[in-house]
Amino acid sequence: MKEFNLENHATPDMTILIVDDHWVVRESLKQVARSLSEKFTLKEASNFADALGILEGDSSVGLLLVDLVMPGFHEFEGVQLLRRRFPSVPIVVISVHEDPTHVMEAIRHGVIGYIPKSASAEEIKRALIRVLEGEVAFPRNIIARGFDEDTSPSSASANIGDRDPRLTLLTLREMEIMMRLGRGTALFDIADELQISRQTVRVHLGNAMKKLGISTREAAIHFATENVKELGNLTAEAGETI
């Protein structure tokens, strides 16, 4: 796994806030974060009330690692509250749920990462590196399982009629990048798969976002995830005509 360089990606005084009602989980996440850099300030909360108090009093919080289910909240209620009160602070969900429905719903709520609690320290470290580098981190194997579970002929034919007309504005390369983004692939992995530079990927993604009327990376991920099958179909159709 590649090394993480704090100086190139994250502000030295950035605070990472870990919110989980289990001490062992919080401690494990702190150890992984410390392995990336001793310069991070690590704070923790065992409930959402304490987390809100920290966020209100500390503007240096630059990343939230949040358990999906906490006492007093049902699944995404806590994430919704945090997104509403602190929309500029990126959120990574830490969850015991390992099914496509929860991952896709997390994406719809604008989180930038989803880490199953069963993940190893190396997997957590890899995910944190991605989000600290401005990428996203979603479990591709879980997302792919969701695609496999939804392949009935009836649903496929229904999607054709519901195709977003904006998709036809995209070039083949833009569709290829958006399709991979919708499958949970990080931008540097997209660059490797397409054998182009990361900067080129970002340029194509930016052009696609302008055509689609999308202003944020989170919104682009949401759109790509919602339309990933049609993006795949259009990419295949465009490839056949070349």
C-alpha positions in Angstrom: 0.0 0.0 0.0 1.3 3.4 -0.9 2.6 5.8 1.8 0.5 8.8 2.9 2.1 12.2 2.9 0.3 14.6 5.2 2.0 17.7 3.9 0.6 17.2 0.4 -3.0 16.4 1.4 -4.3 17.4 4.8 -3.8 20.4 7.0 -1.5 19.7 9.9 -3.9 21.1 12.5 -6.9 19.1 11.3 -9.0 17.4 13.9 -10.6 14.0 13.3 -13.7 13.4 15.4 -14.6 9.7 16.0 -18.1 9.1 17.1 -19.0 5.6 18.3 -20.6 4.3 21.5 -18.1 1.4 21.8 -14.7 2.3 23.3 -12.9 -0.5 21.5 -14.0 0.8 18.1 -13.0 4.4 18.9 -9.6 3.2 20.1 -9.0 1.1 17.0 -9.8 4.0 14.7 -7.5 6.3 16.7 -4.7 3.9 16.3 -5.1 3.7 12.5 -5.3 7.5 12.3 -2.2 7.9 14.4 -0.4 5.5 12.1 -1.0 8.0 9.3 0.3 11.0 11.1 1.0 12.1 14.7 0.1 15.6 13.7 -3.7 14.9 13.6 -5.7 16.0 16.6 -8.0 13.1 17.5 -11.2 13.7 19.5 -13.9 11.2 20.3 -17.5 11.1 21.4 -19.6 8.2 22.6 -22.9 9.8 21.5 -24.3 12.4 19.1 -24.9 15.0 21.8 -21.2 15.1 22.7 -20.3 15.1 19.1 -22.5 18.1 18.4 -20.9 19.9 21.3 -17.4 19.3 20.0 -18.4 20.4 16.5 -20.0 23.6 17.7 -16.9 24.5 19.7 -14.1 23.3 17.4 -13.9 24.7 13.8 -10.7 22.6 13.1 -12.7 19.3 12.8 -12.1 18.3 9.2 -13.3 14.7 9.2 -16.0 12.8 11.0 -15.9 9.0 11.5 -19.4 8.1 12.6 -21.1 4.9 13.7 -24.3 4.5 11.7 -26.4 3.4 14.6 -26.1 5.1 18.0 -28.4 5.2 21.1 -31.2 7.7 20.5 -31.0 7.5 16.7 -32.3 5.1 14.1 -29.8 4.3 11.3 -29.4 7.5 9.2 -31.1 9.9 11.5 -27.8 10.8 13.2 -26.0 11.3 9.8 -28.9 13.5 8.6 -28.6 15.6 11.7 -24.9 16.1 11.3 -25.2 16.8 7.6 -27.9 19.4 8.3 -26.0 21.1 11.1 -22.5 20.9 9.7 -22.8 20.4 5.9 -19.1 21.4 5.2 -17.6 18.6 7.4 -17.1 15.4 5.4 -18.5 12.2 7.0 -17.2 8.6 6.8 -19.7 6.0 8.1 -18.5 3.2 10.3 -21.1 0.4 10.4 -21.8 -3.2 11.2 -24.1 -3.4 8.2 -22.5 -4.9 5.1 -25.3 -4.9 2.6 -25.7 -2.9 -0.6 -28.8 -1.1 0.7 -27.0 0.6 3.6 -24.0 1.5 1.5 -26.2 3.0 -1.3 -28.3 4.9 1.3 -25.2 6.3 2.9 -24.1 7.6 -0.5 -27.5 9.2 -1.0 -27.0 11.0 2.3 -23.7 12.6 1.0 -21.1 10.7 3.0 -17.7 10.3 1.4 -16.9 6.9 2.8 -18.3 3.7 4.2 -16.2 1.4 6.3 -17.6 -1.9 7.6 -16.6 -2.7 11.2 -15.3 -6.0 10.1 -12.6 -4.2 8.0 -9.0 -4.9 8.9 -6.7 -2.2 10.1 -5.0 -2.1 6.7 -8.4 -1.8 5.0 -9.4 1.1 7.3 -6.0 2.7 6.7 -6.5 2.5 3.0 -10.0 4.0 3.2 -8.7 6.9 5.4 -5.9 7.6 3.0 -8.4 7.9 0.2 -10.7 10.4 1.9 -7.8 12.4 3.3 -6.5 12.7 -0.3 -9.9 14.1 -1.4 -11.2 10.8 -2.8 -14.1 8.6 -1.7 -13.9 5.2 -0.1 -16.7 2.8 -0.5 -16.6 -1.0 -0.3 -16.7 -2.0 -4.0 -17.4 -5.7 -3.3 -20.6 -4.8 -1.4 -21.7 -2.3 -4.1 -21.1 -4.8 -6.8 -23.2 -7.4 -4.9 -26.1 -4.9 -5.1 -25.7 -4.7 -8.9 -25.8 -8.5 -9.1 -29.0 -8.7 -7.0 -30.8 -6.2 -9.3 -30.5 -7.7 -12.8 -34.0 -8.9 -13.6 -35.3 -8.3 -17.2 -38.2 -6.3 -15.9 -36.1 -3.8 -14.0 -33.7 -3.5 -16.9 -36.5 -2.6 -19.3 -37.9 -0.2 -16.8 -34.6 1.7 -16.5 -34.4 2.3 -20.2 -37.6 4.3 -20.1 -36.4 6.2 -17.1 -33.0 7.1 -18.6 -31.9 10.6 -17.6 -31.6 12.6 -20.8 -28.5 14.4 -19.5 -26.5 11.2 -19.8 -26.5 11.6 -23.6 -24.5 14.9 -23.2 -21.5 13.0 -21.9 -18.6 11.8 -24.0 -17.5 8.2 -23.9 -14.6 9.0 -21.5 -16.9 11.0 -19.2 -19.3 8.1 -19.1 -16.5 5.6 -18.4 -15.3 7.7 -15.4 -18.9 8.4 -14.1 -19.7 4.6 -14.4 -16.6 3.7 -12.3 -17.3 6.4 -9.8 -20.8 5.0 -9.4 -19.3 1.6 -8.6 -17.3 3.0 -5.8 -13.9 3.3 -7.5 -11.5 6.0 -6.3 -10.2 8.5 -8.8 -6.6 7.2 -8.7 -7.9 3.7 -9.4 -10.0 5.0 -12.3 -6.8 6.6 -13.6 -5.0 3.3 -13.4 -7.8 1.3 -15.0 -8.1 3.8 -17.9 -4.3 4.3 -18.1 -4.6 8.1 -17.9 -3.4 10.6 -15.3 -5.3 11.5 -12.2 -5.5 15.1 -13.4 -7.0 14.0 -16.6 -9.6 12.0 -14.7 -10.4 15.1 -12.6 -10.8 17.2 -15.8 -13.2 14.8 -17.4 -15.1 14.5 -14.2 -15.4 18.3 -13.9 -16.6 18.5 -17.5 -19.2 15.8 -16.8 -20.4 17.6 -13.6 -20.9 20.8 -15.6 -22.9 19.1 -18.2 -25.0 17.4 -15.6 -25.5 20.5 -13.5 -23.8 19.0 -10.5 -21.7 21.2 -8.2 -20.2 18.8 -5.6 -18.3 15.5 -5.6 -20.9 14.0 -3.2 -23.7 14.9 -5.6 -21.7 13.4 -8.5 -21.2 10.1 -6.6 -24.9 10.0 -5.8 -25.9 10.7 -9.5 -23.4 8.1 -10.7 -24.6 5.5 -8.3 -28.2 6.1 -9.2 -27.4 5.8 -12.9 -24.6 3.3 -13.0 -26.5 0.7 -15.0 -27.4 3.2 -17.7 -23.9 4.6 -17.8 -22.7 1.0 -18.3 -25.2 0.4 -21.1 -24.3 3.7 -22.8 -20.6 3.1 -22.5 -21.0 -0.3 -24.1 -23.2 1.1 -26.9 -20.7 3.9 -27.6 -17.8 1.5 -27.6 -19.6 -0.7 -30.2 -20.0 2.3 -32.6 -16.3 3.3 -32.5 
